[in-house]
Amino acid sequence: MKNLILSLLIICSLKGYTKNIVFDKSIVINSRITVDNPIRINNSIVVNNPLELKTAVSKAGPGDVILLKDKEWSNAAMQLNGKGTAAQPVIIMPETPGGVIFTGQSYLQLSGEYLVVKDLHFKNGYTPKREVISFRTSETLLANHCRVTGTVIENYSQPERFRSDTWVTFYGKNNRIDHSTFVDKLNLGPVIIAELNDERSQQNDHLIDSNYFKGRSRLGANGGETIRIGVSRYSLTASRTTIAHNFFEHCNGEVEIVSIKSGENRVCFNTFFECEGGLVLRHGSDNVVEGNFFMGNNKPFTGGVRVINPRQKVFNNVFYQLQGTNFRAPLSVLNGVPNSLINRYYQVKDAWIERNTFVDCSNILFGAGKDAERTLAPENVQFKKNLIATSREEIYTDANNDQGIIFSENGLVNSDQKTPADIYQRKVPDGFVKAKTDSYKINGITLPYSRLYGADLKNLKVITPEKTGAAWYHPETKKAWRKPKSTFLKASQSPLLAVTLKEALAGDTIVFTETGFYPLKEELIITKTLVLMAAKSLKSRPIFVNASFQSLPAFITLENGGNLTVKGIAFKGNYESFANADAGIRSTDKPMNKPYKLTIDDCEFFAYNESTNSGFSGSKSTLADSLIVRNSIFHHLSGSGIDLSAEKDDKGIYNAEYTLITNCVFTNLMGTAINIYRGGNDESTLGPFVKIDHCTFNEVENREQGSAVKLIGAQQVSILNSNFSSSGQGGRAIFFQEYRWDNIVVDHCNFYKSGKVESFYQQVLGNHIYQIKPEYTDLKKLNLEWAGSAPASADQFKIGVFSQGSKTQIN
């Protein structure tokens, strides 16, 4: 009886899409299915394992409730086929909401009709199948009119970043996932997919609503969408999926947060909060984007809506402080490809973009992606009654200017109240008028409002996190049982280092108190956040050396979960008659799904005698969130200084998001000083970001066709205030292969007896490039600081560009 009453109370709490549920009149199982009959509970049963659950569901009749025993269910393979009715679905749920935790390699498959699965928790594992939750149990048995609600999936990513899976995949028709929470999927593959691979799953009327998508880290590759509806192969088919009332927070996996690849879908009344990307109508036609709030808060790369293909409708949306450009613009309407293949870009025709509000955003872009392939300009695009509030001189950019965009009845208002309104003394573009607006506040944000232009703010329902996700879910707050501490080690205690690292807690510091050699016989594994540093009182660096007769892959290896700061340490590649170390520091070649962070400060890498060796090496399928190298020296290497070129598949994948190298010296290197590679022409990612500042390159990679610095496919690069002497003489000082929209600059740099700066478009050099012979303080002692002041009686040198140089010295 207790379970029966509990079941009754929980069923009464099931939220419908329209939020008008009355227990004795109706329950909404799907937004399109409402039944005016009271719920009748025929049976309630408690099950203890997947086999009992499968049997119970197969035997259940309409109105039955199956309760899962509250406990941890490890490696639970749940394949449930059952049949309820619209008025009396079969309910499957824990004894208490969230009381069942699925761990290990658990997964759920549903088929049949009118099943409702509620309040499950997937945690600390990953699916062995294609999906964690699938609306089918086999290719022949699909789900129809089924619902998953109140479910949480967290820490459930594949251990290898490029092993693909999906957390929820829709098959069949009229299925729904709602009021669920999805926390930071780390591996390849969307969080949610709607498949259209046969007629039974097309024109499906699925519903994805009221969910909380709590983060998605940058994947560094294509395939990091949060939601994808369809694929290019079936993109001429209607899906009719509705995505509504969801909250997307920091969903940064790739450029497409929501990727629509089918027709007749609705994306409405969602909030996108500080997401680096946008809602993309990638394939398919007759889609509707209505009533969404895109909140960028002036964060870089935050985007809005990208329009491709015919007959798309974008209306009544708010775009607030979005700062993305190109494909991440607040609104971008793409050029198409003549005679396009189904997986490329169909021409935009007959689009309707009306009554949207843009506040303090970067430029709207028409004709985005225009290049040698994408030559078809948008045609008959109605841009009407929109309100743009900006202090920018330029309101939009049209790459074609061929009247394919029809502007009419749009309002323009100055958003900077501190600036006089005479900012609009310049000519107002055709199709715009100066608008008079009132102020209207939504969730603490003051927006301009007009009855004539822009979104209908007074009737816009802005979704907040509190209105979405699993109501029972409250994330754990872990508290450290002690404060971080420092452990001090002498050179004679080197054999204790591996154990010390293993026993350390996140945030601890290992301090090396003596100069001289620290002999190691195994690589040091980093799986948490740690600091390794020399004592501040030392006048020269402690030196790591290999003291075994087997080569080490590296002195230090970062594995999954590892973040490291290493300061004041030298890494010597060969020592006496012992075997070599192949790298000073590397990322692991084992499975890894979490981006790592590495800071190298005041360190030295030298005496690596093989062309495959390097000071730092990033392994394939690993991604550095940030690699920061400063005040360090790389010298006498037969290989590379910093090698981030392991991804050779030419799929747009790369090894580091941010690479920041400042005040470093690279001298006497047979190989490349810095090698970063991102091949292919994928446009879904932002990186790599590379900054090289106040660095010196001397006698680096002088072989035929060599490159002292090689940056292939890096999209955001600045090389400033740096000196190249006798480097890249057989080929290039710097080698780029960039796309026309990449942001690359080389300026305030000196090239003396060095190779050329080569790029595809030859537009990377600034106005401050010199060829002056450097005067180093003591080249033999590897002190490559400029002697005296900057070599500039020349007025063209900025003060400090070369006067400081690199202060790293060898002890």
C-alpha positions in Angstrom: 0.0 0.0 0.0 2.9 2.4 0.8 4.4 1.9 -2.6 1.0 2.3 -4.2 0.4 5.7 -2.5 3.9 6.8 -3.3 3.5 5.8 -7.0 0.2 7.8 -7.1 1.8 10.9 -5.7 4.7 10.7 -8.1 2.5 10.2 -11.1 0.5 13.2 -10.1 3.7 15.2 -10.3 4.4 14.3 -13.9 4.6 17.6 -15.7 3.0 18.1 -19.1 4.2 20.4 -21.8 1.2 22.7 -21.4 1.5 22.7 -17.6 -2.3 22.5 -17.2 -2.5 19.0 -15.7 -5.4 18.3 -13.4 -5.3 14.9 -11.8 -9.0 14.1 -12.0 -9.4 15.4 -15.6 -6.3 14.9 -17.7 -2.7 14.1 -18.0 -0.5 15.2 -20.8 1.9 12.5 -22.0 2.8 14.3 -25.2 2.1 17.8 -26.3 -0.3 16.4 -28.9 -2.0 13.8 -26.8 -4.4 14.8 -24.1 -6.9 12.4 -22.6 -9.8 13.5 -20.4 -10.0 10.4 -18.2 -8.7 9.9 -14.7 -5.6 7.8 -14.2 -6.2 4.3 -12.8 -3.5 2.3 -11.2 -4.0 -1.3 -11.8 -0.8 -2.8 -10.3 2.5 -1.8 -8.6 5.5 -4.0 -8.4 9.1 -3.5 -7.1 11.9 -5.0 -9.2 15.6 -5.5 -8.1 17.5 -6.1 -11.4 17.3 -5.6 -15.1 15.9 -9.1 -15.8 13.0 -8.6 -13.3 12.4 -5.1 -14.9 12.3 -6.5 -18.4 9.9 -9.2 -17.4 7.7 -6.8 -15.5 7.4 -4.3 -18.4 6.6 -7.1 -20.9 3.8 -8.3 -18.7 2.5 -4.9 -17.6 -0.9 -3.7 -18.6 -2.1 -0.1 -19.0 -1.8 1.9 -15.8 0.7 -0.4 -14.1 3.6 1.1 -12.1 7.0 -0.6 -11.9 9.2 0.6 -9.2 13.0 0.1 -9.3 14.6 -0.7 -6.0 16.5 2.2 -4.7 20.2 1.3 -4.9 23.2 1.4 -7.3 22.5 -0.6 -10.5 25.9 -1.4 -12.0 26.3 -2.5 -15.6 22.5 -2.6 -16.0 21.4 -3.5 -19.6 17.8 -2.5 -19.8 15.8 -3.5 -22.9 12.2 -2.7 -22.2 9.3 -3.5 -24.5 5.8 -2.8 -23.3 2.4 -1.3 -24.1 0.2 1.1 -22.3 -2.4 3.5 -23.5 -2.6 7.3 -23.7 -4.9 7.4 -20.7 -3.0 4.8 -18.8 0.7 4.6 -19.7 3.0 2.0 -18.1 5.1 3.9 -15.6 8.7 2.9 -14.8 10.5 4.8 -12.0 12.6 4.4 -8.8 11.1 4.1 -5.4 12.2 7.6 -4.8 13.2 10.2 -7.4 16.9 9.7 -8.2 17.1 6.8 -5.8 18.4 4.5 -8.5 21.9 5.3 -9.8 23.0 3.5 -13.0 26.8 3.2 -13.1 29.4 1.3 -15.1 28.2 0.3 -18.5 24.5 0.7 -18.0 22.0 1.7 -20.8 18.3 1.9 -21.5 16.4 0.9 -24.6 12.6 1.4 -25.0 10.1 0.0 -27.5 6.4 -0.3 -27.7 3.8 2.3 -26.9 3.0 4.6 -24.0 5.8 3.9 -21.7 6.9 6.6 -19.2 10.3 6.4 -17.6 10.9 8.8 -14.8 13.6 10.1 -12.5 16.6 7.9 -13.4 20.2 8.9 -12.8 23.1 7.8 -15.0 26.5 8.5 -13.4 30.1 7.4 -13.3 30.2 5.2 -16.4 29.6 5.1 -20.1 27.4 3.2 -22.5 28.8 0.1 -24.3 26.1 0.8 -27.0 25.6 3.6 -29.4 23.3 5.4 -27.0 22.7 5.7 -23.3 18.9 6.0 -23.9 17.4 4.7 -27.1 13.8 4.8 -28.2 14.1 1.4 -29.8 15.2 -2.1 -28.6 16.2 -3.3 -32.1 16.0 -2.2 -35.7 12.5 -3.7 -35.9 11.1 -2.7 -32.5 10.7 1.0 -32.1 9.1 3.2 -29.5 6.0 5.3 -30.2 4.3 7.7 -27.8 6.9 7.1 -25.1 8.4 9.5 -22.7 11.6 9.9 -20.6 11.3 12.5 -17.9 13.2 13.8 -14.9 16.4 11.9 -15.9 19.9 13.0 -15.2 23.1 12.0 -17.1 26.4 13.2 -15.8 30.0 11.9 -15.8 28.9 9.4 -18.4 31.3 10.1 -21.3 33.3 7.5 -23.2 36.9 7.3 -21.7 38.3 8.1 -25.2 37.4 11.5 -26.6 36.8 10.3 -30.2 34.8 7.2 -29.4 31.4 8.4 -30.4 28.1 7.9 -28.7 24.8 9.7 -28.0 23.1 10.2 -24.7 19.6 10.1 -26.1 18.5 8.9 -29.6 15.0 9.2 -30.9 13.5 6.6 -33.2 9.8 6.0 -34.0 7.2 8.7 -33.5 5.6 11.0 -30.9 8.3 10.4 -28.3 9.4 12.9 -25.7 12.3 13.7 -23.4 11.6 16.5 -20.9 12.6 18.0 -17.5 15.9 16.2 -17.7 19.5 17.4 -16.9 22.5 16.7 -19.1 25.9 17.6 -17.6 28.9 18.3 -19.9 29.3 15.5 -22.4 33.0 15.2 -23.1 33.3 12.8 -26.0 32.4 12.8 -29.7 28.7 12.7 -30.6 25.7 14.9 -29.8 23.8 14.8 -26.5 20.5 14.2 -28.3 19.8 12.9 -31.8 16.6 12.4 -33.7 17.1 9.7 -36.4 15.1 9.7 -39.6 16.7 6.6 -41.1 13.4 5.0 -42.2 9.7 6.0 -42.8 8.7 4.8 -39.3 10.9 7.6 -37.8 10.1 10.4 -40.2 7.5 13.1 -39.7 7.9 12.0 -36.1 6.5 14.8 -34.0 9.1 14.2 -31.2 9.3 16.7 -28.3 12.4 17.8 -26.6 11.4 20.3 -23.9 12.1 21.7 -20.5 15.6 20.2 -20.3 18.7 21.7 -18.7 21.9 21.3 -20.9 24.5 22.2 -18.3 27.6 22.8 -20.2 29.5 21.2 -23.0 33.3 21.6 -23.1 35.0 22.4 -26.4 35.6 19.2 -28.3 38.2 20.5 -30.6 36.6 18.7 -33.5 33.3 18.4 -35.4 30.7 16.3 -33.7 30.3 18.3 -30.5 26.6 19.3 -31.1 24.2 19.4 -28.2 21.2 18.5 -30.3 21.0 17.2 -33.9 17.8 16.6 -35.7 18.4 14.4 -38.7 21.4 14.0 -41.0 22.2 15.3 -44.4 21.2 12.1 -46.2 17.6 12.5 -45.0 17.6 16.3 -44.9 14.9 16.6 -47.6 12.6 14.7 -45.3 10.3 16.3 -42.7 11.1 15.5 -39.0 8.6 17.8 -37.3 10.5 17.7 -34.0 9.8 20.5 -31.5 12.7 21.8 -29.3 11.1 24.0 -26.7 11.6 25.6 -23.3 15.1 24.3 -22.8 18.0 26.1 -21.1 21.4 25.8 -22.8 24.3 26.9 -20.6 27.9 27.2 -21.8 27.3 24.7 -24.6 30.7 25.2 -26.4 31.3 21.8 -28.0 31.5 23.3 -31.5 29.9 25.9 -33.7 26.5 24.1 -33.9 24.8 23.9 -30.6 21.5 22.9 -32.2 22.0 21.4 -35.7 18.8 21.1 -37.7 19.3 18.7 -40.6 15.8 18.0 -41.7 12.5 19.9 -42.4 9.5 21.3 -40.7 11.0 21.5 -37.2 10.2 24.1 -34.5 12.9 25.5 -32.2 11.0 27.9 -29.8 11.2 29.6 -26.4 14.6 28.3 -25.5 17.4 30.2 -23.7 21.0 30.0 -24.9 23.2 31.4 -22.1 26.8 32.3 -23.0 27.1 29.6 -25.6 30.0 29.6 -28.1 28.0 28.8 -31.2 24.5 29.0 -32.4 21.3 27.4 -33.6 22.0 26.3 -37.2 19.5 25.5 -39.9 22.1 23.3 -41.6 19.9 21.2 -43.9 16.2 20.9 -44.6 13.6 23.5 -45.3 10.5 25.1 -43.7 11.9 25.2 -40.2 10.7 27.8 -37.6 12.9 29.5 -35.0 10.6 31.5 -32.7 10.7 33.2 -29.3 14.3 32.2 -28.3 16.6 34.3 -26.1 20.2 34.3 -27.0 22.2 35.8 -24.1 25.9 36.4 -24.8 26.7 38.9 -22.1 29.5 40.2 -24.4 31.4 36.9 -24.1 33.6 36.2 -27.2 32.3 33.7 -29.8 28.7 33.8 -28.6 26.4 33.3 -31.5 22.7 33.3 -32.6 21.1 31.8 -35.7 22.7 30.6 -38.9 20.3 30.3 -41.9 20.8 27.9 -44.8 18.3 26.3 -47.3 14.9 27.5 -48.5 11.9 28.8 -46.7 13.3 29.2 -43.2 11.4 31.4 -40.7 13.2 33.3 -37.8 10.9 35.6 -35.8 10.3 37.1 -32.4 13.7 36.2 -31.0 16.0 38.3 -28.8 19.8 38.4 -29.5 21.5 40.0 -26.6 25.2 41.1 -26.4 26.4 38.3 -28.8 30.0 38.9 -30.0 30.6 36.0 -32.4 31.6 36.6 -35.9 31.4 34.8 -39.2 29.5 31.5 -38.6 29.0 32.5 -35.0 27.5 35.9 -35.8 24.2 36.9 -34.1 22.5 36.2 -37.4 24.3 34.8 -40.4 22.7 34.0 -43.7 24.9 31.8 -45.8 25.8 31.7 -49.5 25.0 28.5 -51.2 26.8 26.1 -53.6 25.7 25.8 -57.2 24.3 22.3 -57.9 25.0 21.5 -54.3 25.5 18.0 -53.1 23.0 17.1 -50.3 25.7 17.4 -47.6 26.9 20.9 -48.7 25.0 24.2 -48.8 21.7 24.7 -50.6 20.9 28.3 -51.5 18.9 30.4 -49.1 15.6 31.3 -50.7 12.3 32.9 -49.5 13.5 33.2 -45.9 11.4 35.2 -43.5 13.3 37.1 -40.7 10.9 39.3 -38.9 10.3 41.1 -35.6 13.6 40.1 -33.9 15.5 42.3 -31.4 19.2 42.7 -31.6 20.9 44.5 -28.6 24.6 45.4 -28.5 25.6 42.6 -30.8 28.4 42.2 -33.4 27.5 42.6 -37.0 24.7 40.7 -38.7 26.2 38.9 -41.7 24.5 38.2 -45.0 26.4 36.1 -47.6 28.4 34.4 -44.9 31.0 31.8 -46.1 31.3 33.4 -49.5 34.3 31.8 -51.3 35.2 30.0 -54.5 32.7 27.3 -53.8 29.8 29.1 -52.0 28.9 31.6 -54.7 25.1 31.6 -54.7 23.9 34.6 -52.8 20.7 34.5 -50.7 17.6 35.2 -52.7 14.3 36.9 -51.6 15.2 37.1 -47.9 12.7 39.3 -46.1 14.4 41.2 -43.3 11.4 43.1 -41.8 10.3 44.9 -38.7 13.4 44.0 -36.8 14.8 46.2 -34.0 18.5 46.8 -33.8 19.9 48.6 -30.8 23.6 49.3 -31.3 26.3 52.0 -30.9 28.2 50.5 -33.8 28.7 52.5 -37.0 28.1 49.4 -39.1 24.8 47.5 -38.6 25.2 44.6 -41.0 27.6 43.3 -43.6 26.3 42.0 -47.0 29.1 40.1 -48.9 27.0 40.1 -52.1 25.1 43.5 -52.2 22.9 42.1 -55.0 19.5 43.0 -53.5 18.8 39.4 -52.4 18.2 40.7 -48.9 15.0 42.8 -48.9 15.1 45.3 -46.0 11.8 46.9 -44.9 10.3 48.6 -41.8 13.2 47.9 -39.5 13.9 50.1 -36.5 17.3 51.4 -35.4 18.1 52.8 -32.0 21.3 53.9 -30.2 22.0 51.5 -27.4 24.6 53.6 -25.7 22.7 56.1 -23.5 25.9 57.9 -22.6 26.5 58.8 -26.3 24.3 61.5 -27.9 21.8 60.3 -30.4 23.7 62.1 -33.1 25.6 58.9 -33.7 22.8 58.4 -36.3 23.6 61.6 -38.1 25.3 59.3 -40.6 23.0 57.9 -43.3 20.5 55.3 -42.1 20.5 52.3 -44.4 17.6 51.7 -46.7 14.8 49.7 -45.0 15.6 51.2 -41.6 14.2 54.2 -39.6 15.3 55.7 -36.4 13.0 54.1 -33.8 11.6 55.4 -30.6 11.5 52.8 -27.9 10.5 52.2 -24.3 12.4 50.1 -21.8 11.2 46.7 -20.8 12.9 44.5 -18.2 13.1 40.7 -18.5 14.9 38.7 -15.7 16.8 41.8 -14.7 17.9 42.7 -18.2 16.6 46.0 -19.6 15.8 45.8 -23.3 14.5 48.4 -25.8 10.8 47.8 -26.7 8.6 49.0 -29.5 5.2 48.0 -30.6 6.3 48.6 -34.2 9.6 46.8 -34.3 11.3 43.9 -32.7 10.2 41.0 -30.6 7.0 40.9 -28.6 8.9 41.2 -25.3 5.7 41.5 -23.1 4.6 38.0 -24.2 8.0 36.4 -24.5 8.5 33.6 -22.0 12.2 33.5 -21.2 13.3 30.2 -19.8 15.5 30.1 -16.7 17.4 27.1 -15.3 14.9 26.8 -12.4 12.2 26.0 -14.9 14.1 23.2 -16.5 15.8 19.9 -15.6 15.1 17.2 -13.1 13.5 18.8 -10.1 14.9 16.2 -7.7 18.6 16.7 -8.8 20.9 18.7 -6.6 24.6 18.4 -7.6 27.0 17.2 -5.0 29.4 19.7 -3.6 32.7 18.0 -2.8 34.7 19.4 0.0 38.4 18.6 0.5 39.1 16.8 3.7 42.3 18.8 4.1 43.9 21.9 2.7 46.5 21.6 -0.1 50.0 21.0 1.3 53.6 21.1 0.1 56.0 18.2 0.1 59.7 18.8 0.0 62.1 16.4 -1.7 65.9 16.2 -2.0 67.7 14.7 -5.0 68.4 11.6 -3.0 64.6 11.1 -2.5 63.9 10.8 -6.3 62.7 7.2 -5.9 59.9 8.5 -3.6 58.6 10.9 -6.3 56.2 8.5 -8.1 54.6 7.4 -4.8 54.4 11.0 -3.5 52.5 12.0 -6.7 50.1 9.1 -6.3 49.3 9.9 -2.7 49.0 13.7 -3.3 45.6 15.4 -3.3 44.5 17.8 -6.0 46.1 21.2 -5.3 49.2 19.9 -3.6 52.7 21.1 -4.4 55.9 19.1 -4.7 59.0 21.2 -4.0 62.5 20.2 -5.1 65.0 21.6 -2.6 68.4 20.8 -4.2 70.1 21.5 -7.5 71.7 18.7 -9.5 70.3 15.5 -10.9 67.1 13.9 -9.9 67.4 10.4 -11.4 64.1 8.7 -12.4 63.5 5.1 -13.5 59.9 5.5 -14.5 57.7 8.2 -16.0 55.8 10.4 -13.5 52.0 10.1 -14.0 49.8 13.2 -13.3 46.1 12.5 -12.9 45.1 15.5 -10.7 45.8 19.1 -10.4 49.4 19.5 -9.0 52.4 21.9 -8.9 56.0 20.7 -9.3 58.5 23.4 -8.7 62.1 24.1 -7.6 62.6 25.8 -4.3 62.7 29.6 -4.8 66.1 29.9 -3.1 67.9 27.7 -5.7 70.3 29.5 -8.0 70.2 26.8 -10.7 67.5 24.3 -11.8 67.1 20.7 -10.5 67.6 18.4 -13.5 65.4 15.4 -14.3 67.3 12.5 -15.9 66.6 8.9 -16.9 68.5 6.5 -14.7 67.2 3.3 -16.3 68.3 1.3 -19.3 64.8 1.5 -20.8 63.8 4.6 -22.6 61.1 6.7 -21.0 58.2 8.1 -23.1 58.6 11.3 -21.1 59.7 12.3 -17.7 56.1 13.5 -16.9 52.9 12.2 -18.5 49.5 13.9 -18.1 46.7 11.4 -18.0 42.9 11.9 -17.8 42.1 14.5 -15.1 45.6 15.8 -14.9 46.5 19.5 -14.7 50.0 20.5 -14.0 52.1 23.6 -13.3 55.9 22.9 -13.5 58.3 25.6 -12.6 62.1 26.0 -12.4 63.0 22.4 -13.5 65.3 21.2 -16.3 64.6 18.1 -18.4 67.7 16.5 -19.9 67.0 13.9 -22.6 70.1 11.8 -22.2 72.3 11.0 -19.2 75.5 9.0 -18.9 75.0 5.5 -20.5 71.3 5.2 -19.6 68.5 5.1 -22.1 67.0 8.3 -23.5 63.8 10.1 -22.6 61.7 10.7 -25.7 60.1 13.9 -24.3 60.3 16.2 -21.3 56.5 16.3 -20.8 53.8 14.7 -22.8 50.1 14.0 -22.8 49.2 10.3 -22.5 48.6 7.9 -25.4 46.0 6.2 -23.2 42.2 7.0 -23.5 41.5 10.6 -22.4 38.3 12.6 -22.6 39.0 15.6 -20.3 41.0 18.5 -21.7 44.1 19.2 -19.6 45.9 22.3 -18.6 49.7 22.6 -18.5 51.8 25.6 -17.5 55.6 25.4 -18.0 57.4 28.3 -16.3 61.2 28.9 -16.1 62.1 25.4 -17.4 64.8 24.0 -19.6 64.6 21.2 -22.2 67.9 20.0 -23.8 70.0 17.1 -25.0 67.3 15.1 -26.9 69.1 13.3 -29.7 66.5 11.8 -31.9 64.4 13.5 -34.6 61.2 12.1 -33.0 62.0 13.6 -29.5 60.6 16.9 -28.2 60.5 19.1 -25.2 56.8 18.8 -25.0 54.6 16.5 -27.1 50.8 16.3 -27.3 49.6 12.8 -28.2 46.8 11.9 -30.6 43.2 12.1 -29.3 44.2 14.4 -26.4 43.4 18.1 -26.1 45.0 20.8 -24.0 42.5 23.4 -22.9 45.6 25.5 -22.5 49.3 25.1 -22.9 51.2 28.0 -21.4 55.0 28.1 -21.8 56.8 31.1 -20.4 60.4 32.1 -19.4 61.8 28.8 -20.7 64.5 27.6 -23.0 64.6 24.8 -25.5 68.1 24.1 -26.9 70.3 21.4 -28.5 67.3 19.3 -29.6 67.4 17.0 -32.7 63.6 17.0 -32.7 61.0 19.7 -31.9 60.6 22.1 -29.1 56.8 22.0 -28.7 55.0 19.4 -30.9 51.2 19.6 -31.2 51.0 17.9 -34.6 49.7 14.4 -33.7 46.3 14.8 -35.4 47.0 13.8 -39.1 43.6 12.7 -40.2 42.7 16.1 -41.8 39.3 16.2 -40.1 39.8 19.6 -38.4 41.0 18.0 -35.2 43.9 19.5 -33.2 45.8 19.0 -30.0 45.5 22.3 -28.1 42.8 25.0 -27.8 45.1 27.7 -26.5 48.9 27.7 -26.9 50.5 30.8 -25.3 54.3 31.0 -25.5 55.9 34.1 -24.1 59.5 35.1 -23.3 61.0 31.9 -24.4 64.2 30.9 -26.3 64.6 28.2 -28.9 68.2 27.8 -30.0 70.2 25.1 -31.8 67.2 22.9 -32.8 67.5 20.6 -35.8 63.7 20.3 -35.9 60.8 22.8 -35.7 60.6 25.0 -32.6 56.7 25.1 -32.5 54.7 22.7 -34.6 50.9 22.9 -34.5 48.7 21.1 -37.0 45.0 21.2 -37.8 44.3 19.6 -41.2 41.2 19.5 -43.3 38.6 22.2 -44.0 36.1 21.6 -41.2 34.5 24.9 -40.0 33.0 23.8 -36.7 35.7 24.8 -34.3 37.4 28.0 -33.1 40.9 26.9 -32.5 43.7 26.5 -32.4 44.5 29.8 -30.7 48.2 30.6 -30.7 50.1 33.5 -29.2 53.8 33.8 -29.5 55.2 36.9 -27.8 58.7 38.1 -26.9 60.4 34.9 -28.1 63.8 34.3 -29.7 64.5 31.7 -32.4 68.1 31.1 -33.2 69.6 28.5 -35.5 66.3 26.6 -35.7 65.4 24.1 -38.5 67.7 25.1 -41.3 67.2 22.0 -43.3 65.9 22.1 -46.9 62.2 23.0 -46.9 62.1 23.2 -43.2 60.1 25.6 -41.0 61.3 27.1 -37.7 57.7 27.7 -36.7 54.9 25.6 -38.4 51.3 26.6 -37.8 49.1 24.6 -40.2 45.4 25.3 -39.9 45.7 27.5 -36.7 42.7 29.9 -36.9 43.7 32.6 -34.4 47.4 33.5 -34.3 49.5 36.4 -33.2 53.3 36.4 -33.4 54.5 39.6 -31.9 57.8 41.2 -30.6 59.8 38.2 -31.5 63.2 37.6 -33.1 64.3 35.1 -35.7 68.0 34.8 -36.4 69.6 32.2 -38.7 66.4 30.1 -38.6 64.4 28.4 -41.4 67.2 29.3 -43.8 66.4 26.3 -46.0 62.8 27.2 -46.2 60.6 29.2 -43.9 60.9 31.1 -40.6 57.2 30.7 -40.2 54.8 28.6 -42.3 51.0 29.1 -42.3 48.3 27.3 -44.2 45.2 29.5 -43.4 41.7 30.1 -44.6 40.5 33.5 -45.7 38.5 34.1 -42.5 41.3 33.1 -40.1 42.6 35.9 -37.8 46.4 35.9 -38.2 49.0 38.6 -37.6 52.8 38.7 -37.5 54.1 42.1 -36.4 56.9 43.9 -34.6 59.2 41.0 -35.4 62.8 40.8 -36.6 64.0 38.3 -39.3 67.8 38.2 -39.6 69.3 35.7 -42.1 66.1 33.7 -41.7 63.6 32.1 -44.1 60.4 33.7 -45.4 57.1 34.0 -43.7 54.9 31.9 -46.0 51.1 31.9 -45.9 48.4 31.0 -48.5 46.9 34.5 -48.8 50.2 36.4 -48.0 48.3 38.9 -45.8 49.7 38.0 -42.3 52.6 40.5 -42.1 52.1 43.8 -40.3 53.9 47.0 -40.9 56.7 46.5 -38.4 59.0 43.8 -39.9 62.7 44.2 -39.7 66.0 42.5 -40.7 68.5 43.7 -38.1 71.5 41.7 -36.8 70.9 40.9 -33.2 73.6 41.4 -30.6 73.2 38.7 -28.0 74.7 39.1 -24.5 76.5 35.7 -24.5 75.5 33.3 -27.2 78.0 30.6 -26.1 76.4 30.5 -22.6 72.9 30.6 -24.2 72.1 34.1 -23.0 70.2 35.4 -25.9 69.1 38.6 -24.3 69.8 41.7 -26.5 73.0 43.4 -25.4 72.3 46.9 -24.2 69.1 48.6 -25.3 66.9 47.8 -28.1 68.7 47.9 -31.5 67.1 51.1 -32.4 68.5 54.3 -32.9 65.8 53.4 -35.4 62.7 55.4 -34.5 60.5 52.7 -36.0 61.1 50.3 -33.1 58.6 50.5 -30.3 60.2 50.9 -26.8 60.6 47.5 -25.2 60.1 45.4 -28.2 63.6 44.0 -28.2 65.1 45.7 -25.1 63.9 43.0 -22.8 64.4 39.9 -24.9 64.3 36.6 -23.1 65.8 36.6 -19.6 65.9 32.8 -19.3 69.5 31.7 -18.7 71.2 28.3 -18.4 72.8 27.4 -15.1 
